[in-house]
C-alpha cells in the first residue's frame, strides 16, 4: 500500500496502468459542479468499489485549464498545476462498499477535470449536476 501511495504522490494520473494495480483495489468518482462568472464549486464523491481498504488515501485529478483551488473541505488540498491532490485528513480510510464526499471552490472555468486516481488506482468517473 505504501508503494501505491508514493506512486500517487509522484506520478501523474495518466501514468497509472491497470497492470500495476494490486488485486482488490478499485474506485469510482462522481464529480458534480456548479459555476458562476469567475469560478465554481465542486462536490466529489469517492467510492471504494474494490475489496481492500484505501488508508490513508490521496485522490488526484487534472484540471483542463488554469483553474486553481480557492478553498476545500473534508480533505487537505494541494496542487502542482494542472494536477490537484486531495489527501485524507480526519477521515483516513475508505472501506470497501463505502463512499466519502469532499468538495472545493475554485477560480476559473467550470470545466471537468480528468485523470482521477485514488492512491494511483484509476477510478471510473461520472459527471453530474450539483
C-alpha positions, 0 to 999 in steps of 0.5 A: 500500500505504501508503494501505491501511495508514493506512486500517487504522490509522484506520478501523474494520473495518466501514468497509472496502468491497470497492470500495476494495480494490486488485486482488490483495489478499485474506485469510482468518482462522481464529480458534480459542479456548479459555476458562476462568472469567475469560478465554481464549486465542486462536490466529489464523491469517492467510492471504494468499489474494490475489496481492500481498504484505501488508508490513508488515501490521496485522490488526484485529478487534472484540471483542463485549464488554469483553474486553481483551488480557492478553498476545500473541505473534508480533505487537505488540498494541494496542487502542482498545476494542472494536477490537484491532490486531495489527501485524507485528513480526519477521515483516513480510510475508505472501506470497501462498499463505502463512499466519502464526499469532499468538495472545493471552490475554485477560480476559473472555468467550470470545466471537468477535470480528468485523470482521477486516481485514488492512491494511483488506482484509476477510478471510473468517473461520472459527471453530474449536476450539483 
